[in-house]
Amino acid sequence: MELKQHLIPSGFYTVLSYYVSINKGITQQVLTDFPNIKAAVRINPILSHILNPYWISGFTAGDGGLSIGIRSITGQIYFRFHIAQHSRDMLLMNLLIDFFNCGKVHIRKNTNRCDFLIQDFNKIYNIIIPYFDKYSLNNIKQLDFADF
């Protein structure tokens, strides 16, 4: 994009080939408008078993969050840190457990999604809050963290 290649037909088709390769794939409308488009070859990256803390903060900024809620039945206040992913990323989710030395992975019923969760107040207070104080989220979620 820096070279403005996306503004010429071949560059546009390159960008479109990436689009049809991610997540849910090509929509019927795009397929109708561009019947000859081919998906880019997906590379399965090798995931390091040592996660970079800055990467985790960036990943959380995109796919995670911190929340406070009240359980409707008991009125109990709860705190939660979570990161959501496709279930094919279970290795990553388990690496997050190793990285933070706490948490669990919850697989959502009837979906292909899973969540890395920490809901223990002491773990959030002693591990998660100091972590994000040191490795900030650097996006709008940093304001949510400040409120949290």
N, C-alpha and C positions, 0 to 999 in steps of 0.2 A: 504494500500500500504506500510505503514511503516513496517508491519509484512510480506511483500512480498506475501500476499495471492493472489494477482492478477496474480501471476506466476504459480499458480496451477489451474487445470480445474474448481474446484468449485468456486474459487475466481474470475476467469475470467468470468464465467457465472453470478456472482453477479454484476460485473461491467457492463457487457453487458445488464443485466436486467434494470439497471439504464439508460443506453443509450437509450433503446427502449421506455422509459417512458417519455422522455423529448421532448419538442418542436414538431417537425414534426413526431416523432415516428420512427418506424423501416423502413429501406429502403428495397426494394425488394432483393437486393444483400445479405444483412445480413439475411433476412428471408430465402433465398435459402440456405445459408451456415449454418444457425443455425435454422432449422425449428421448434425445440421444445422450443425455448427461450420464456419466459414469461416476460411481463413488471412488474416492481416493482410497488407496491401499492403507488400511489401518495398521499401525505398528503397535504391537503389544510391548509397552515399555517394561524394562526390568526395574522392579521396585527395590530400592535400597532398604536394607533392614535397619539402617540407622537414619531416622528421619531428621531433617533439618528444622530447627525451631521456627525460623522465619517462614519456611514453606508451610508449616502447620498453621501459623497465624494467617497467612494468605489463604490457605485452604479453608480455614474456619470463616474468614471474611466472606468467602463465596458460598460455602455449603453448611455452615454451622451457626450456632448462636447460643446465647445465654438467656434464660427466662426465669421469671418468678411467677408462681401461681398459687391458687388456693384450691385445695381439694373440696369439691362441692359437698361431699357427704360428711367429712370430718371438720371442715373449716381450717385444716392444717395448711400452713404456708410451706411451699416447697421451692427449691432452687434446682436449676437444671442447666447443664452444659451438654450440647449435642452437636453431632455432625452427621448428616444424612448422605447416603450413597446408594448406588445400585448394589444389589446383593452379589454381583460378580466381584466386588471390591472388598470381600471379606478379609483378605490378607491385610490390606491397608487398615481396616477397622481393628483387627487384632494387633497390628503394630502400634496403633494409638493407645491401646491398653498397656502395651509394654512401655511406650514412651512416657505416659503419665503415671505408670505404675498403679493404675486404678481404672475403674469404669467397667462397662460391659457392652456387649453388642446385642441389640434387640432386632430380630427379624420381623418385619411387619407381615401380618397374615394377609393372604390373598393378593400380595403384591410382589414385586421384585426389588423392594427397597429394604434397607436396613439402617439402623442408627447406632452410632457410638454414643453412649450416655454416661454421664456422671451426675448422680442425684444426691449423693451424700454431702450434706452441708459442710462438714469438716474438710472433706477432700476439695470441695470447691473453694473454701476459705483459705486453706493452707497450700493448695497446689495450683488451682486454675487462676485465681485472682492474681497471685504473685507472678505467674507465668505471663499473663496478658499485660501486667504492669511492665514487664521487661520486654516482651515481644508484642508490640501493639498490633491492632488489627488494621490500621491505616486505611480505613474506609468509613462509611457511615455507621457501621456496627461498632466503631470505637465509641460513639456517643451512647449507644445502647449499653456498652460495657461500663461507661462512666456512671450511667443511671443504675446499673446492676450493682 
